[in-house]
């Protein structure tokens, strides 16, 4: 039989549901999944201008290996600490929803 008047055609989304590929209502849509983007748009954190960009880490580490001096490791450690703090804040924000996802 044919669908009742006012009901969606078979295979089409129900009225009021999001279009395929669009975020569900109440869900945050981010331009990308970079930690810096999530920090800025979800946590309201802007990294310091002194923060070492992630793509510079290999260069700093190679300098540490070349010079046998821990100086180049300091900005790497500071950068990684900021990453870990941001991830911890995200996990705290997500709370029990994270645990429920893997159960």
Phi and psi in degrees as a GROMACS rama.xvg file:
@    title "Ramachandran Plot"
@    xaxis  label "Phi"
@    yaxis  label "Psi"
@TYPE xy
-88.301  156.366  UNK-2
-64.8783  152.624  UNK-3
-63.4403  149.842  UNK-4
-56.0604  133.692  UNK-5
88.2569  -6.65029  UNK-6
-93.1767  153.788  UNK-7
-68.5161  153.015  UNK-8
-66.2293  149.902  UNK-9
-54.9271  134.912  UNK-10
87.1594  -8.94272  UNK-11
-96.6751  154.243  UNK-12
-66.2267  151.257  UNK-13
-65.3924  151.185  UNK-14
-55.8781  136.723  UNK-15
85.9589  -7.98513  UNK-16
-87.0356  153.83  UNK-17
-66.8707  151.483  UNK-18
-65.7237  148.832  UNK-19
-54.1171  134.483  UNK-20
88.8772  -10.6623  UNK-21
-96.9091  154.377  UNK-22
-66.8196  148.038  UNK-23
-68.0212  153.427  UNK-24
-55.7465  139.531  UNK-25
82.1358  -3.32383  UNK-26
-97.923  144.559  UNK-27
-83.6727  133.268  UNK-28
-104.056  120.283  UNK-29
-108.061  147.426  UNK-30
-69.3996  -24.3813  UNK-31
-160.956  177.419  UNK-32
-107.824  18.8725  UNK-33
-65.087  143.37  UNK-34
-58.4204  -39.4908  UNK-35
-60.5652  -37.4156  UNK-36
-67.8202  -45.8387  UNK-37
-64.1644  -41.5084  UNK-38
-57.3536  -47.6061  UNK-39
-69.4769  -47.5625  UNK-40
-86.5284  -25.5375  UNK-41
-102.48  -44.783  UNK-42
-96.8745  -13.6284  UNK-43
72.0881  26.786  UNK-44
-102.06  129.957  UNK-45
-112.097  124.47  UNK-46
-65.9434  149.793  UNK-47
-63.9257  151.072  UNK-48
-64.4923  -19.3736  UNK-49
-81.4067  -8.30529  UNK-50
-64.2385  134.686  UNK-51
-72.7109  123.946  UNK-52
-63.2126  141.659  UNK-53
-55.2081  -34.6917  UNK-54
-73.3395  -9.28939  UNK-55
-91.1692  -10.9725  UNK-56
-56.9568  -47.0171  UNK-57
-57.616  -40.1062  UNK-58
-62.4934  -46.1826  UNK-59
-63.6967  -38.4614  UNK-60
-67.882  -39.5072  UNK-61
-64.1014  -35.8077  UNK-62
-64.2305  -40.7075  UNK-63
-60.1401  -46.0162  UNK-64
-64.2074  -40.2997  UNK-65
-68.3146  -42.394  UNK-66
-94.2001  -12.8235  UNK-67
54.1639  42.9335  UNK-68
-131.634  132.529  UNK-69
-76.7629  -5.39774  UNK-70
-49.2246  -49.3283  UNK-71
-66.8199  -13.9731  UNK-72
-77.73  -24.8362  UNK-73
-57.9997  -49.2915  UNK-74
-65.9445  -29.6284  UNK-75
-66.0306  -46.0494  UNK-76
-62.9182  -42.8367  UNK-77
-61.6738  -42.6829  UNK-78
-63.2895  -46.3107  UNK-79
-66.0448  -36.101  UNK-80
-61.9874  -44.7377  UNK-81
-62.6601  -38.8364  UNK-82
-60.265  -47.711  UNK-83
-64.8767  -40.2066  UNK-84
-62.8419  -43.019  UNK-85
-63.8935  -43.7095  UNK-86
-65.0579  -40.2028  UNK-87
-62.1011  -41.0582  UNK-88
-65.3018  -38.4945  UNK-89
-63.6996  -45.009  UNK-90
-62.5636  -39.3971  UNK-91
-63.5893  -41.5083  UNK-92
-63.9404  -40.6433  UNK-93
-72.557  -28.6377  UNK-94
55.93  -135.308  UNK-95
-70.1331  -14.5088  UNK-96
-62.8585  -32.0866  UNK-97
-65.4107  -48.6907  UNK-98
-63.0024  -38.7537  UNK-99
-64.5195  -30.1491  UNK-100
-63.3775  -35.495  UNK-101
-97.9972  3.91266  UNK-102
